[in-house]
Amino acid sequence: MTRDKGRDDPDDFSGIGLGGLALMLTFIVLSHPWQSLKELLRVVRRLGRWALRLAMVPVALVATIVLVAAIELWCQRDRHPTFEDYLHGRDEE
């Protein structure tokens, strides 16, 4: 685009300035309020799901680490001496 046409403005949206775009969007929203509300709730629900998934990642990591540690401790607790433990004695590890 060239400067002669006047469309190099950074707030230019398809030949309409941001003020005109906001006015047109306001008119559309006010002419169809229920449909606009439904679409807005859909976007809010999507953002909520995304935020919840993002917030649950650290919780899942901590839960996994705790679960692995608990399983490891449980496995070590139930370990009985084997035949080789009796052969080598307690001084060797």
Backbone as CSV, one residue per row, in Angstrom:
resi,resn,N_x,N_y,N_z,CA_x,CA_y,CA_z,C_x,C_y,C_z
1,MET,0.839,-1.173,0.000,0.000,0.000,0.000,0.886,1.239,0.000
2,THR,0.414,2.229,-0.620,1.184,3.465,-0.673,0.565,4.497,0.245
3,ARG,1.332,5.506,0.517,0.835,6.582,1.376,-0.202,7.431,0.653
4,ASP,-0.224,7.383,-0.667,-1.180,8.190,-1.435,-2.615,7.767,-1.166
5,LYS,-2.821,6.464,-0.955,-4.175,5.971,-0.714,-4.607,6.182,0.724
6,GLY,-3.663,6.432,1.632,-4.022,6.704,3.017,-4.367,5.460,3.817
7,ARG,-3.894,4.311,3.395,-4.231,3.079,4.105,-3.025,2.484,4.826
8,ASP,-1.995,3.242,5.053,-0.828,2.760,5.778,-0.945,2.997,7.268
9,ASP,-2.065,3.522,7.700,-2.263,3.814,9.116,-2.273,2.503,9.906
10,PRO,-1.539,2.417,11.026,-1.489,1.144,11.769,-2.830,0.732,12.369
11,ASP,-3.730,1.680,12.571,-5.041,1.301,13.109,-6.069,1.132,11.996
12,ASP,-5.595,0.910,10.797,-6.480,0.754,9.647,-6.934,-0.696,9.561
13,PHE,-8.243,-0.918,9.510,-8.808,-2.260,9.408,-9.672,-2.300,8.156
14,SER,-9.080,-2.758,7.076,-9.793,-2.893,5.807,-10.402,-1.568,5.375
15,GLY,-9.655,-0.510,5.519,-10.137,0.789,5.082,-10.970,1.521,6.104
16,ILE,-11.214,0.911,7.262,-12.012,1.537,8.332,-11.088,1.716,9.524
17,GLY,-11.120,2.885,10.152,-10.312,3.113,11.335,-10.867,2.335,12.526
18,LEU,-10.121,2.324,13.618,-10.557,1.582,14.802,-11.839,2.160,15.392
19,GLY,-12.013,3.474,15.300,-13.247,4.088,15.804,-14.456,3.611,15.025
20,GLY,-14.330,3.568,13.690,-15.425,3.071,12.851,-15.701,1.601,13.096
21,LEU,-14.628,0.838,13.304,-14.782,-0.581,13.590,-15.514,-0.787,14.920
22,ALA,-15.145,-0.015,15.942,-15.808,-0.132,17.242,-17.275,0.259,17.130
23,LEU,-17.577,1.295,16.353,-18.964,1.719,16.167,-19.770,0.636,15.452
24,MET,-19.204,0.047,14.413,-19.903,-1.005,13.678,-20.115,-2.236,14.561
25,LEU,-19.092,-2.617,15.334,-19.223,-3.761,16.230,-20.282,-3.510,17.297
26,THR,-20.325,-2.297,17.826,-21.351,-1.938,18.813,-22.740,-2.039,18.208
27,PHE,-22.897,-1.566,16.977,-24.198,-1.640,16.310,-24.626,-3.087,16.095
28,ILE,-23.684,-3.939,15.693,-24.013,-5.351,15.464,-24.406,-6.033,16.770
29,VAL,-23.664,-5.752,17.844,-23.962,-6.372,19.135,-25.319,-5.923,19.654
30,LEU,-25.636,-4.643,19.497,-26.928,-4.150,19.996,-28.095,-4.620,19.146
31,SER,-27.851,-4.938,17.877,-28.954,-5.403,17.038,-29.253,-6.889,17.253
32,HIS,-28.295,-7.655,17.744,-28.497,-9.085,18.025,-27.965,-9.408,19.422
33,PRO,-28.637,-8.966,20.484,-28.061,-9.128,21.830,-27.963,-10.577,22.292
34,TRP,-28.967,-11.415,22.016,-28.926,-12.791,22.521,-27.867,-13.614,21.827
35,GLN,-27.737,-13.417,20.523,-26.713,-14.144,19.784,-25.319,-13.689,20.232
36,SER,-25.177,-12.405,20.481,-23.887,-11.883,20.953,-23.543,-12.438,22.331
37,LEU,-24.560,-12.505,23.211,-24.328,-13.051,24.541,-23.949,-14.527,24.478
38,LYS,-24.614,-15.260,23.588,-24.315,-16.681,23.424,-22.876,-16.876,22.931
39,GLU,-22.461,-16.080,21.969,-21.092,-16.172,21.464,-20.076,-15.759,22.526
40,LEU,-20.403,-14.741,23.298,-19.510,-14.296,24.360,-19.346,-15.379,25.422
41,LEU,-20.443,-16.033,25.792,-20.359,-17.115,26.768,-19.561,-18.297,26.230
42,ARG,-19.653,-18.559,24.941,-18.885,-19.641,24.337,-17.386,-19.337,24.431
43,VAL,-17.010,-18.093,24.152,-15.605,-17.704,24.236,-15.120,-17.773,25.682
44,VAL,-15.944,-17.301,26.633,-15.572,-17.337,28.050,-15.407,-18.778,28.516
45,ARG,-16.270,-19.667,28.078,-16.174,-21.076,28.455,-14.882,-21.703,27.915
46,ARG,-14.537,-21.384,26.654,-13.299,-21.900,26.081,-12.078,-21.393,26.828
47,LEU,-12.080,-20.102,27.144,-10.961,-19.537,27.891,-10.877,-20.130,29.290
48,GLY,-12.027,-20.396,29.909,-12.043,-21.021,31.226,-11.474,-22.420,31.201
49,ARG,-11.830,-23.197,30.195,-11.286,-24.554,30.068,-9.782,-24.514,29.861
50,TRP,-9.328,-23.582,29.012,-7.906,-23.457,28.753,-7.160,-23.069,30.025
51,ALA,-7.709,-22.126,30.783,-7.057,-21.684,32.022,-7.038,-22.808,33.058
52,LEU,-8.117,-23.577,33.130,-8.163,-24.686,34.085,-7.131,-25.748,33.737
53,ARG,-7.024,-26.072,32.436,-6.013,-27.043,32.032,-4.614,-26.536,32.330
54,LEU,-4.407,-25.259,32.083,-3.097,-24.675,32.339,-2.777,-24.667,33.831
55,ALA,-3.780,-24.435,34.659,-3.563,-24.403,36.103,-3.384,-25.806,36.678
56,MET,-3.923,-26.811,36.018,-3.837,-28.171,36.538,-2.525,-28.863,36.199
57,VAL,-1.725,-28.324,35.310,-0.461,-28.957,34.937,0.481,-29.078,36.131
58,PRO,0.737,-28.022,36.905,1.621,-28.199,38.074,1.044,-29.161,39.107
59,VAL,-0.259,-29.143,39.286,-0.890,-30.053,40.245,-0.688,-31.496,39.799
60,ALA,-0.837,-31.758,38.516,-0.642,-33.111,38.003,0.814,-33.548,38.147
61,LEU,1.749,-32.638,37.914,3.160,-32.984,38.077,3.488,-33.334,39.525
62,VAL,3.005,-32.537,40.459,3.256,-32.807,41.879,2.603,-34.122,42.287
63,ALA,1.385,-34.364,41.827,0.700,-35.610,42.165,1.460,-36.817,41.613
64,THR,2.003,-36.700,40.420,2.771,-37.793,39.834,4.036,-38.061,40.639
65,ILE,4.735,-37.003,41.022,5.961,-37.170,41.810,5.654,-37.815,43.161
66,VAL,4.596,-37.357,43.815,4.214,-37.920,45.117,3.809,-39.379,44.965
67,LEU,3.076,-39.701,43.918,2.643,-41.086,43.692,3.835,-41.999,43.445
68,VAL,4.785,-41.553,42.635,5.969,-42.366,42.359,6.779,-42.559,43.638
69,ALA,6.933,-41.526,44.428,7.681,-41.639,45.688,6.986,-42.586,46.656
70,ALA,5.652,-42.514,46.727,4.910,-43.396,47.622,5.043,-44.851,47.186
71,ILE,4.983,-45.101,45.897,5.134,-46.473,45.399,6.538,-46.991,45.700
72,GLU,7.532,-46.127,45.507,8.916,-46.532,45.798,9.098,-46.877,47.276
73,LEU,8.552,-46.055,48.150,8.665,-46.334,49.584,7.920,-47.608,49.963
74,TRP,6.764,-47.803,49.354,5.975,-48.997,49.661,6.708,-50.255,49.202
75,CYS,7.349,-50.181,48.054,8.086,-51.344,47.558,9.296,-51.644,48.437
76,GLN,9.967,-50.632,48.938,11.116,-50.860,49.797,10.707,-51.389,51.164
77,ARG,9.565,-51.002,51.650,9.099,-51.431,52.964,8.804,-52.926,52.989
78,ASP,8.260,-53.438,51.910,7.864,-54.844,51.872,8.996,-55.761,51.405
79,ARG,10.203,-55.276,51.282,11.325,-56.085,50.800,11.843,-56.970,51.930
80,HIS,11.874,-58.251,51.659,12.400,-59.215,52.619,13.804,-59.627,52.186
81,PRO,14.636,-60.067,53.091,15.989,-60.507,52.712,15.921,-61.698,51.761
82,THR,16.767,-61.657,50.775,16.831,-62.761,49.812,17.941,-63.732,50.214
83,PHE,18.065,-64.803,49.468,19.096,-65.789,49.739,20.488,-65.176,49.590
84,GLU,20.655,-64.288,48.596,21.950,-63.650,48.397,22.283,-62.707,49.553
85,ASP,21.275,-62.108,50.159,21.523,-61.257,51.325,22.115,-62.085,52.467
86,TYR,21.618,-63.296,52.651,22.153,-64.180,53.685,23.575,-64.628,53.345
87,LEU,23.855,-64.852,52.069,25.180,-65.298,51.658,26.238,-64.227,51.869
88,HIS,25.931,-62.986,51.470,26.916,-61.913,51.513,26.988,-61.234,52.881
89,GLY,25.974,-61.339,53.653,25.978,-60.695,54.969,25.571,-59.224,54.862
90,ARG,25.594,-58.530,55.991,25.129,-57.164,56.035,26.229,-56.142,55.727
91,ASP,27.497,-56.553,55.762,28.589,-55.587,55.577,28.815,-55.213,54.124
92,GLU,28.310,-55.981,53.175,28.492,-55.678,51.763,27.239,-55.014,51.197
93,GLU,27.447,-54.010,50.384,26.324,-53.337,49.716,26.722,-52.958,48.329
